[in-house]
Amino acid sequence: MRKLAIDCEMVGCVNMQLLAKVALVDEGLSCVYNKFVAPTGTVTDYRTPISGITEDDLRGAPSFNKVQREVSNLLSGCLLIGHSVADVDLKMLDLDHPERNIRDVALYPPFREYNNGNKPSLKMLAEKVLGERIQDGPHDPVQDARTAMKLYKKVEHKWQ
């Protein structure tokens, strides 16, 4: 089964979030998808220091529906890996994926031990498990998806 890791970045719209960028990487850590998404509402906060996204990035970006369709096609039949996949990424994309085909590194019990049984941040897992520093500036969804894939691959033999 093909394995893909996902990460999304969002911008703010009054008191909610809007999808602004989606990245997917394959098992070899190659980026197979990396697109901005045209906002479906009025952006009130680009969250640039965290998201790295500016107004110019979203000008002319493909529509939410187009990105949703493309991502859905790529995810079909694959094992989906990520950090808070169902709560964040799939929710923002308004997509479903079979639970049996999701590997969420935020929910993996041995990884939760790094945060007293609670969901650890991806940044914490990267540092504690991989010895890598990420997210010291704006988040890069490609880097975050690669980090999730590396974390999964490190424990894949135990997870199955």
GIPEMO-V622715 format. One record per residue. RES is the residue in one letter. SS is DSSP state (H for helix, E for strand, L for the rest). Layout:
BEGIN
res/ss
RES/SS
RES/SS
END
This chain:
BEGIN
res/ss
M/L
R/L
K/E
L/E
A/E
I/E
D/E
C/E
E/E
M/E
V/E
G/E
C/E
V/L
N/L
M/E
Q/E
L/E
L/E
A/E
K/E
V/E
A/E
L/E
V/E
D/E
E/L
G/L
L/L
S/L
C/E
V/E
Y/E
N/E
K/E
F/E
V/L
A/L
P/L
T/L
G/L
T/L
V/L
T/L
D/E
Y/L
R/L
T/H
P/H
I/H
S/H
G/L
I/L
T/L
E/H
D/H
D/H
L/H
R/L
G/L
A/L
P/L
S/L
F/H
N/H
K/H
V/H
Q/H
R/H
E/H
V/H
S/H
N/H
L/H
L/H
S/L
G/L
C/L
L/E
L/E
I/E
G/E
H/L
S/L
V/H
A/H
D/H
V/H
D/H
L/H
K/H
M/H
L/H
D/L
L/L
D/L
H/L
P/L
E/H
R/H
N/H
I/E
R/E
D/E
V/L
A/L
L/L
Y/L
P/H
P/H
F/H
R/H
E/H
Y/H
N/H
N/L
G/L
N/L
K/L
P/L
S/L
L/H
K/H
M/H
L/H
A/H
E/H
K/H
V/H
L/H
G/L
E/L
R/L
I/L
Q/L
D/L
G/L
P/L
H/L
D/L
P/H
V/H
Q/H
D/H
A/H
R/H
T/H
A/H
M/H
K/H
L/H
Y/H
K/H
K/H
V/H
E/H
H/H
K/H
W/H
Q/L
END
